C-alpha cells in the first residue's frame, strides 16, 4: 500500500510539474499571434485625383507635368504631417485641401458644373480608430468641403448633412465661405456646354441615355486620400464636384460612407473614384474591408476582386486607393488611367497617371 501511494505521488508531481510548461508554451504562442496582428510601427499615405479615360495621347507634356506636380505637392503635405507624428485624419484633410484648391481636379475650385450651370460639392471623411465619420452633400458655398465633413464628424451628432443645412453648419463652425462664383472655371463650363449642345442630350428625358455618353467620354476627377499614422490609426477622405451635367441634385458615392470612403483600423482605409451609382450599389469601399476581415485575404487580393471582378461585372468603372494597417498600399482601377501617388515611411514616392 505504501508503494502504491509513493507511485501515485510521483505521478501527481510530474503531472503538476508539466502543466505550467504547457501553459507557458500556450501563452507564448498567443502573445506571438497577437503581435503578428498588431499594426507595424510604420506610416504611409496614398492619394488619387480621379479615374477614367485618361490617355497619354490626349495629354500634353505641360498638362501632364502640372498634374504630377500637384499630386506631388499634395502627398508631400500629408507625408510631412505623418512623419512628424501627426494624425492620419489631419494628413488626409490637409492633403485633400491641396487638391480641392487646384482647378486641375473635380473637387473644390475645379468642380464640374451641373446641368443648371451650378456647382454642387460632396465630401466625406472617416476615422479608422473609432469608425466615426462625417459627410456633406450638395454644398455650393464652402471653399473646402472636406473640412466641413470633418466638422460634421467631430462637432455634430450626425454623419451626413446636405445643402443649405450643411452650409449653415459650416458658418456656425466658422469655416471659410465663398461666393459660388469662386468655383467657376472656363474649362469646366466649356465641357458642360459641349455636352448640352449634343443633340442626344438636349431633349433626353431618360437618365440612362443622358448619362451613358458622358460617362464614356469623361474622366472622374474626384480626389481622395487614405493614410496610416505612426500611432497605427487609419483614416480616409474623399471630395468631389460630382458628375458633369448632373440633374435633380444627384449625389454620388463620395459622401456615402462604405461606398466612397471607409476606414477601419482592423483592416484598411479606402477612397473611391468612378461612376458613383455603381460604387454605391456595390458598397465598394466597405466590401474590400469586409473581404479582408472575414476572408482573411490581403488588401491587394481584396481590391483586385472587388474592382476587377465585382465592380466590372456590375457594369461600373473607376478605382480606389487604399492602405492597410501595416502600410501596404493598393491603387486598383479598371479604367484607362487614374491620377495617383503613394509615399511610404522611407520617403519613397510613386506617381502614376496611365495604366502601366
ABEGO torsion letter per residue (X at the ends): XAAAAAAAAAAAAAAAAAAAAAAAAAAAAAAAAAAAABBBBBBBBBBBAEBEBBBAAABBAAAAAAAAAAAAAAAAAAAAAAAAGBBAAAAAAAAAAAAAABAABBBEAABBBBAAGBBBBBBBBBBAAAGBBBBBBGBAABABAAAAAAAAAAABABABBBEAAAAAAAAAAGBBBBBAAAABBAAAAAAAAAAAABAAAAABABAAAAAAAAAAABBBABBBBBBBBAAGBBBBBBBBAEBBGBBGGBBBAAABBGAABBBBAABBBBBBBEBAAAAAAAGAAAAAAAAAAAAGBBAAAAAAAAAAAAAAAAGBBEBBBBBBAAGBBBBBBABABBBBBBBBAAGBBBBBABBX
